[in-house]
Amino acid sequence: MYEDRIRLARLRDKVMSAHDAASLFENGMTVGMSGFTRAGDCKAVPLALAERARHEPLQITLMTGASLGNDIDKVLSEANAISRRMPFQSDATLRRKINHGEVMFLDQHLSETVEQLRSGQLPPVDIAVIEATAITETGAIIPTTSVGNSASFAILARKVIVEINLKMPLGLEGLHDIFIPTYRPYRQPIPLISPEQRIGVPHIAIDPSKIAAIVITEKADSPSNVLPPDEETNAIAGHLDEFLRHEVKSSRLSPALQPLQSGIGTISNAVLHGFIDSPFQKLKMYSEVLQDSAIELIDSGKLEFASASSITLSRDTYDRVLANIEQYKPRLVLRPQEVSNHPEITRRLGLITINTALECDIYGNINSTHVGGTHMMNGIGGSGDFARNAHLSVFVTKSTARYGAISSIVPMVTHVDHTEHDVDVIVTEHGLADLRGLAPRERAVQIIRHCVDPAYRPALQDYFHEACRHGGHTPHLLQQAFAWHTRYQQTGSML
Ligand code: COA
C-alpha cells in the first residue's frame, strides 16, 4: 500500500482517516501546519478538526508558514477552532474575526516565527501537520509545493501528522533544500552566497517514531487569486523598467540586475510580468513566493533561476508546472522561510525587493497592513524581512483605491510597517520617486510630484507647504495629519 509514497514500511500501518487523525488534538494545543501563500497546505486534517470543533469545545493556537488555501482558515474560523493565529493570513472570515477581537493574531516577520519557537519565546508545538509528497526510507518528509515553516514545526513538535497528497508528482522530490541554522549560542553564518546554491538536504529529517498518523489526500492547492495586469499595473511596471534601465546605463547595476524579490499580490505579479519585455538578461530571483510571473519569466528565457519558499500559481500554470516538473526543477529551489527570508542573506545577495503598500506618506513611510490604521488586511508577511535589508527597496501601489475615494499617498500613514529608512523607491501608475540620498523635505517633493493622483496633488502640496512653515526636520501639521482618513470615514471619500 503506497509503497512509493511511504517507503519506510513500518509506517504504513499509521495510515488512517482524517477523522481518526483529528482525535489526536486536544483543546488548547499549539498546532503547526504546513502551507505558505495557499501552497502545500494540509487539505483533510484541518477540515476534520473543524468538524470536531463544531460539536465540542476545541480551540487551538494555529501557526503556519503564511496564508492557507482551500478555505481552511475560513472553515476553522467558522467552527471557532482558532483562538490564536500567526504569522500571516489572507482569509476574509478570519480577517473579520481578527478585527472583531475574537481571534488574537500575531502579525510577524515571516523569518522570525521558528526562531522564536526554538528559543522558547513562543509556546511549543504539540502537533505538526505537514503535507508531503512522500516519506523516505528513513522516515524523512518530502514536502510538496511549499516548505514554509514545515521543517522546524516537524522537528520541534511532539507528534507529527503527515498528509500524503497523491496529486503531487513524485518528481517534486529534489526540489527542496532544507537547511536549519545551527542553534544558539553556537549559530554559524548561513553558507549561502548565490540564489541557486543548495546548502541542505532534499527532505525534512525527523525521528519517524514521532509520526502518529498518515492521512492520504488527493486534492490540488487552491489557485492563486491575483488579477491579470491592467493599465495601471502596466504603467507601474513601465516606470520601474525605465528606472532600472537607467541604473544599468549609469553602471550602478549590471544587465542581470541583482537577485529579485517580489511580494505576493496582483501589483507585484504584474510588475514582474513586465520584465518579460525588458532588456535585462540572466535574471535570478531570491524571493519567498513564486507567482505566475516567475514561471513566465523562466519560460521566456529571462529568468535563469528562482529560489523561494513556495509556488503559488493560477490553475493552468500550476497544472503545467506540476506536469513538467522535471523540466522546471533545475531552475527552482524551495527553502524554509527562515532561509528564503533571512535578513543576513538578503543583505549579502544585495536583493532588489519589490513589495506592495496599502498607503504611503509624503516622507516614504509605508503601511502594508492596517486599513485606516486599525483594521488588519493580511499581515506584514516577508516584506519587512526583505525591505529592511535590501540593496534597493522598492514599494509599489496604485495611487488611489476604492475608485478614487482613497488616496494611497497621504500626509501621514495611519500605521507604519516600513519606516522611511527602509524605502528607496516608490512607484505608482503616475511615476516613480527615487528617494535615495534625500532628506525628508526632499523626499516629500519627489513623492508629491511623481506619485500622487492629480486629484489629490494640490491638497497634498498645500499640506506640505503649510507644514514646512511650522518647521521641523519632518514637517507635519499634527491636527490635520489624519484629516484625510477621518474625512473618508465620515463622507466615503478623502477628496
Ligand atoms: N486604503 C484602504 N484599502 C486599500 C488601500 C488603502 N490605501 N489600498 C488598497 N486597498 C485595498 C484595495 O481596495 C483592495 O481591496 P479589495 O480586495 O476589497 O478590492 C485591497 O486593498 C488589495 O489591493 P490591491 O490593489 O488589489 O493590491 P494587492 O492585491 O497587490 O495587495 C496588499 C496589496 C498590500 C494588501 C498586499 O500586497 C499585502 O498584503 N502586502 C503585505 C504583505 C507583503 O507585502 N508581503 C510581501 C512578501 S510576500
Residues whose N, C-alpha, C, O or C-beta is under 5 A from the ligand:
A	BS01	COA	G263 I264 G265 T266 I267 S268 N355 T356 A357 L358 E359 S368 V371 M377 N378 G379 I380 G381 G382 S383 A401 R402 I406 S407 S408
